[in-house]
Amino acid sequence: MKYKFWLILAVFAAAALTGCSQNSGKVSSSPLEGENLDKDASYAFGMNIGASLAADSIVPNLDEFFQGIRDIMSGRETRFSEYEAVEIIQAAFYAMMEQQEALSMQAGAEVIQEGVEFLAENSKKPGIEITSSGLQYEVISQANGRKPSEVDIVRVHYEGRLIDGTIFDSSYNWGEPVEFPLNGVIPGWTEGLQLMSIGSKYRLFIPYELGYGSRAAGPIPAYSVLIFEVELLDIL
């Protein structure tokens, strides 16, 4: 939801209605006739308004929407005063915000529950280790090289998946490993990579608290448990 858009819309509504006389509600200026804009410009104007509404997931009652436009532009008496129109727009905005927040909280609770159940079942599998933070990991291959510290820069190959198997990122697909400081990534990586020696490959099961938390990150939904296969290639 773009708050800026709603402010602009409210100001636009107020400006458009300002021409109404306080007693009669009539528009004092001459109406904007169709011939003042050619066919393509009129259509483009509609596209622009429609795109702004669609971008904010706003689907108005088109009959009432166009009636409001017709009443303003033809000089007929409007249903609301300019102040009432702005208040109604603002009330609709806040109602939609509350609805979206409620839906977001419900979706977040479902993702959290799915993650909790997944980690509980995963913890019972052979070879799964759990740290005090709740990070789960599985050793795919173990080497005897040096282990990184939190302040080190590492070079790794990795693949990241959601618990439904969706791959959201992979350095293997890029064809080259990545380098980053361990203190500049999500906590699950900072902790998990310090368990590994150069040449090792682990599978990390990262609770949302050690991942992106309540934030969505690109294709990763908020509150997601993350699964990474990580190969520690070098410490720089």
The 8 nearest C-alpha neighbors of each residue, nearest first, counted from 0:
[[1, 55, 2, 96, 56, 54, 4, 95],
 [0, 2, 3, 4, 55, 5, 54, 6],
 [1, 3, 5, 4, 0, 6, 92, 7],
 [4, 2, 6, 1, 5, 7, 8, 0],
 [5, 3, 7, 2, 1, 6, 8, 51],
 [4, 6, 8, 2, 7, 3, 9, 1],
 [5, 7, 9, 3, 8, 4, 10, 2],
 [6, 8, 4, 10, 5, 9, 11, 3],
 [9, 7, 5, 11, 6, 10, 4, 12],
 [8, 10, 6, 12, 85, 11, 7, 5],
 [11, 9, 13, 7, 12, 8, 14, 6],
 [12, 10, 8, 14, 9, 13, 15, 7],
 [13, 11, 9, 15, 10, 14, 8, 16],
 [12, 14, 10, 81, 16, 11, 15, 17],
 [15, 13, 11, 17, 16, 12, 10, 18],
 [16, 14, 12, 13, 17, 11, 18, 71],
 [15, 17, 81, 13, 18, 14, 19, 12],
 [18, 16, 14, 19, 15, 13, 81, 20],
 [17, 19, 26, 16, 27, 20, 15, 28],
 [20, 18, 26, 25, 24, 17, 16, 27],
 [21, 19, 24, 22, 23, 25, 18, 26],
 [22, 20, 24, 23, 19, 80, 25, 18],
 [21, 23, 20, 24, 25, 19, 76, 80],
 [22, 24, 25, 20, 21, 76, 19, 26],
 [23, 25, 19, 76, 20, 21, 22, 77],
 [26, 24, 19, 76, 23, 74, 20, 75],
 [27, 25, 19, 74, 18, 28, 20, 24],
 [26, 28, 18, 25, 19, 29, 20, 74],
 [29, 27, 26, 30, 18, 74, 19, 31],
 [28, 30, 31, 27, 26, 74, 73, 72],
 [31, 29, 72, 73, 32, 28, 74, 26],
 [30, 32, 72, 29, 33, 35, 73, 34],
 [33, 31, 34, 35, 30, 36, 72, 73],
 [34, 32, 35, 36, 31, 37, 41, 38],
 [33, 35, 36, 32, 37, 31, 38, 41],
 [34, 36, 33, 32, 37, 31, 41, 40],
 [37, 35, 34, 33, 41, 40, 38, 32],
 [36, 38, 40, 39, 41, 34, 35, 33],
 [39, 37, 41, 40, 42, 36, 33, 34],
 [38, 40, 42, 41, 37, 43, 36, 44],
 [41, 39, 43, 37, 42, 38, 36, 44],
 [42, 40, 44, 38, 39, 43, 36, 37],
 [41, 43, 39, 45, 44, 40, 38, 46],
 [42, 44, 46, 40, 45, 41, 39, 47],
 [45, 43, 41, 47, 42, 46, 40, 48],
 [46, 44, 42, 48, 43, 47, 49, 41],
 [45, 47, 43, 49, 44, 48, 50, 42],
 [48, 46, 44, 50, 45, 49, 43, 51],
 [47, 49, 51, 45, 50, 46, 52, 44],
 [50, 48, 46, 52, 47, 51, 45, 53],
 [49, 51, 53, 47, 52, 48, 46, 54],
 [52, 50, 48, 54, 49, 53, 47, 55],
 [51, 53, 57, 49, 55, 50, 54, 56],
 [54, 52, 56, 50, 55, 51, 57, 49],
 [55, 53, 51, 52, 56, 50, 57, 0],
 [54, 56, 0, 53, 52, 57, 1, 51],
 [57, 55, 53, 54, 52, 58, 0, 51],
 [58, 56, 52, 55, 53, 59, 54, 51],
 [57, 59, 56, 60, 52, 53, 61, 55],
 [60, 58, 61, 57, 64, 63, 52, 62],
 [59, 61, 63, 62, 64, 58, 65, 57],
 [60, 62, 64, 63, 59, 65, 58, 66],
 [63, 61, 64, 65, 60, 66, 59, 67],
 [64, 62, 66, 61, 60, 65, 67, 59],
 [65, 63, 61, 67, 66, 62, 60, 59],
 [64, 66, 68, 67, 62, 63, 61, 69],
 [67, 65, 63, 69, 68, 64, 70, 62],
 [66, 68, 70, 65, 64, 69, 63, 71],
 [67, 69, 65, 71, 66, 70, 72, 64],
 [68, 70, 66, 72, 67, 71, 73, 65],
 [71, 69, 75, 67, 73, 68, 72, 66],
 [70, 72, 68, 74, 69, 73, 67, 75],
 [71, 73, 30, 69, 74, 70, 31, 68],
 [72, 74, 70, 30, 75, 71, 69, 31],
 [75, 73, 26, 71, 25, 72, 70, 30],
 [76, 74, 70, 73, 25, 77, 71, 26],
 [77, 75, 24, 25, 74, 70, 78, 23],
 [78, 76, 79, 70, 24, 75, 71, 80],
 [77, 79, 76, 80, 67, 24, 70, 84],
 [80, 78, 77, 83, 84, 81, 82, 24],
 [79, 81, 83, 82, 84, 78, 77, 16],
 [80, 82, 16, 84, 13, 83, 85, 17],
 [83, 81, 85, 84, 80, 86, 13, 79],
 [82, 84, 86, 80, 85, 81, 79, 87],
 [85, 83, 87, 81, 82, 86, 79, 80],
 [84, 86, 88, 82, 9, 87, 83, 89],
 [87, 85, 83, 89, 84, 88, 90, 82],
 [88, 86, 90, 84, 85, 89, 83, 91],
 [89, 87, 85, 91, 86, 90, 92, 84],
 [88, 90, 92, 86, 91, 87, 85, 93],
 [91, 89, 87, 93, 92, 88, 86, 94],
 [92, 90, 94, 88, 89, 93, 87, 95],
 [93, 91, 89, 95, 90, 94, 96, 88],
 [92, 94, 96, 90, 95, 91, 97, 89],
 [95, 93, 91, 97, 96, 92, 90, 98],
 [94, 96, 98, 92, 93, 97, 99, 91],
 [97, 95, 93, 99, 94, 98, 100, 92],
 [98, 96, 100, 94, 95, 99, 101, 93],
 [97, 99, 95, 101, 96, 100, 94, 102],
 [100, 98, 102, 96, 101, 97, 103, 95],
 [99, 101, 103, 97, 102, 98, 104, 96],
 [102, 100, 98, 104, 99, 103, 97, 105],
 [101, 103, 99, 105, 100, 104, 106, 98],
 [102, 104, 100, 106, 101, 105, 107, 99],
 [105, 103, 107, 101, 102, 106, 100, 108],
 [104, 106, 102, 108, 107, 103, 101, 109],
 [105, 107, 103, 109, 104, 108, 102, 110],
 [106, 108, 104, 110, 109, 105, 103, 111],
 [109, 107, 111, 105, 106, 110, 104, 112],
 [108, 110, 106, 112, 107, 111, 113, 105],
 [111, 109, 113, 107, 112, 108, 114, 222],
 [110, 112, 114, 108, 109, 113, 222, 107],
 [113, 111, 115, 109, 114, 110, 108, 116],
 [112, 114, 110, 116, 111, 115, 117, 109],
 [115, 113, 117, 111, 112, 116, 224, 118],
 [114, 116, 112, 118, 117, 113, 119, 111],
 [115, 117, 119, 113, 114, 118, 112, 120],
 [116, 118, 114, 120, 119, 115, 121, 113],
 [119, 117, 121, 115, 120, 116, 122, 114],
 [120, 118, 116, 122, 117, 121, 115, 123],
 [119, 121, 117, 118, 122, 123, 116, 124],
 [120, 122, 118, 123, 119, 124, 117, 127],
 [121, 123, 119, 120, 124, 118, 127, 135],
 [124, 122, 121, 120, 125, 119, 127, 118],
 [123, 125, 121, 122, 127, 126, 120, 128],
 [126, 124, 127, 123, 122, 128, 137, 121],
 [125, 127, 137, 128, 124, 138, 136, 123],
 [128, 126, 137, 125, 136, 122, 124, 135],
 [127, 129, 136, 135, 137, 126, 130, 122],
 [130, 128, 135, 134, 133, 136, 127, 131],
 [129, 131, 134, 132, 133, 135, 128, 136],
 [130, 132, 133, 129, 134, 135, 128, 190],
 [133, 131, 130, 134, 129, 209, 135, 187],
 [134, 132, 130, 131, 129, 135, 206, 205],
 [135, 133, 130, 205, 132, 129, 204, 206],
 [134, 136, 129, 204, 128, 203, 133, 127],
 [137, 135, 203, 128, 202, 127, 204, 129],
 [136, 138, 127, 202, 201, 126, 139, 128],
 [137, 139, 201, 140, 202, 141, 200, 136],
 [138, 140, 201, 200, 137, 202, 141, 199],
 [141, 139, 200, 199, 138, 142, 201, 198],
 [140, 142, 199, 138, 200, 139, 143, 198],
 [143, 141, 199, 198, 144, 196, 197, 140],
 [144, 142, 196, 145, 141, 197, 198, 199],
 [145, 143, 197, 196, 142, 146, 198, 199],
 [144, 146, 196, 197, 147, 143, 234, 195],
 [145, 147, 196, 195, 193, 197, 144, 148],
 [148, 146, 193, 151, 234, 145, 149, 192],
 [147, 149, 151, 150, 193, 146, 181, 192],
 [148, 150, 181, 182, 151, 189, 147, 193],
 [149, 151, 148, 182, 181, 180, 152, 147],
 [152, 150, 148, 149, 180, 147, 181, 153],
 [153, 151, 180, 235, 179, 234, 181, 178],
 [152, 154, 234, 178, 179, 235, 233, 151],
 [153, 155, 178, 233, 232, 177, 234, 231],
 [156, 154, 231, 232, 176, 230, 177, 157],
 [155, 157, 176, 230, 170, 229, 177, 171],
 [158, 156, 229, 228, 170, 169, 230, 155],
 [157, 159, 169, 228, 227, 168, 170, 160],
 [160, 158, 227, 168, 226, 166, 167, 169],
 [161, 159, 166, 226, 165, 164, 167, 225],
 [160, 162, 165, 225, 163, 164, 226, 166],
 [161, 163, 164, 160, 224, 225, 226, 165],
 [164, 162, 161, 165, 160, 166, 117, 224],
 [165, 163, 162, 161, 160, 166, 226, 167],
 [164, 166, 161, 160, 163, 167, 162, 159],
 [167, 165, 160, 159, 168, 164, 161, 158],
 [166, 168, 160, 159, 165, 218, 169, 219],
 [167, 169, 159, 166, 158, 170, 160, 157],
 [170, 168, 158, 171, 172, 157, 159, 173],
 [169, 171, 173, 172, 157, 156, 176, 175],
 [172, 170, 174, 169, 173, 175, 156, 157],
 [171, 173, 170, 174, 169, 175, 168, 158],
 [174, 172, 170, 171, 175, 169, 176, 168],
 [173, 175, 171, 172, 170, 176, 169, 156],
 [174, 176, 173, 170, 171, 177, 156, 172],
 [177, 175, 156, 155, 170, 154, 178, 174],
 [178, 176, 154, 155, 156, 175, 179, 170],
 [177, 179, 154, 153, 155, 152, 176, 180],
 [178, 180, 152, 153, 181, 177, 154, 183],
 [181, 179, 152, 183, 182, 151, 153, 150],
 [182, 180, 189, 149, 183, 184, 151, 152],
 [181, 183, 180, 149, 184, 150, 189, 151],
 [182, 184, 180, 181, 185, 179, 189, 186],
 [183, 185, 182, 181, 188, 189, 186, 180],
 [184, 186, 210, 188, 187, 189, 209, 211],
 [187, 185, 189, 209, 188, 190, 210, 184],
 [188, 186, 209, 190, 185, 189, 205, 191],
 [189, 187, 191, 186, 190, 185, 192, 184],
 [188, 190, 186, 181, 187, 191, 192, 182],
 [189, 191, 187, 188, 193, 192, 186, 194],
 [192, 190, 188, 193, 194, 189, 187, 203],
 [191, 193, 195, 194, 190, 188, 189, 147],
 [192, 194, 147, 195, 191, 190, 148, 146],
 [195, 193, 192, 191, 146, 196, 190, 147],
 [194, 196, 192, 193, 146, 199, 197, 231],
 [195, 197, 146, 144, 145, 199, 142, 143],
 [198, 196, 144, 231, 199, 145, 232, 233],
 [197, 199, 142, 232, 231, 196, 144, 200],
 [200, 198, 141, 142, 140, 196, 197, 231],
 [199, 201, 230, 140, 139, 229, 231, 138],
 [202, 200, 138, 139, 229, 137, 228, 203],
 [201, 203, 228, 137, 136, 227, 229, 138],
 [202, 204, 136, 227, 226, 135, 205, 201],
 [205, 203, 226, 135, 136, 225, 134, 206],
 [204, 206, 225, 134, 224, 187, 203, 209],
 [207, 205, 224, 208, 209, 210, 134, 204],
 [206, 208, 210, 224, 212, 222, 223, 209],
 [207, 209, 212, 206, 210, 211, 222, 205],
 [210, 208, 187, 186, 207, 206, 205, 185],
 [211, 209, 207, 185, 208, 212, 187, 205],
 [210, 212, 214, 207, 213, 209, 185, 215],
 [213, 211, 208, 207, 222, 214, 210, 221],
 [212, 214, 221, 222, 211, 215, 207, 107],
 [215, 213, 221, 212, 211, 216, 222, 220],
 [214, 216, 221, 220, 219, 217, 213, 211],
 [217, 215, 219, 218, 214, 220, 211, 221],
 [216, 218, 219, 215, 220, 167, 214, 221],
 [219, 217, 216, 167, 220, 215, 168, 166],
 [218, 220, 216, 217, 215, 221, 223, 167],
 [221, 219, 215, 223, 218, 222, 216, 214],
 [220, 222, 215, 214, 213, 223, 212, 219],
 [223, 221, 207, 213, 212, 111, 110, 107],
 [224, 222, 207, 221, 220, 225, 110, 114],
 [223, 225, 206, 207, 114, 205, 161, 162],
 [226, 224, 205, 161, 204, 223, 160, 227],
 [227, 225, 204, 160, 203, 159, 161, 205],
 [228, 226, 159, 203, 158, 202, 229, 160],
 [227, 229, 202, 158, 157, 201, 203, 159],
 [230, 228, 157, 201, 200, 156, 227, 202],
 [229, 231, 200, 156, 155, 199, 232, 157],
 [232, 230, 155, 197, 198, 199, 233, 229],
 [233, 231, 155, 154, 198, 197, 230, 156],
 [232, 234, 154, 197, 153, 231, 235, 155],
 [235, 233, 153, 152, 154, 147, 151, 197],
 [234, 152, 153, 233, 151, 154, 178, 147]]
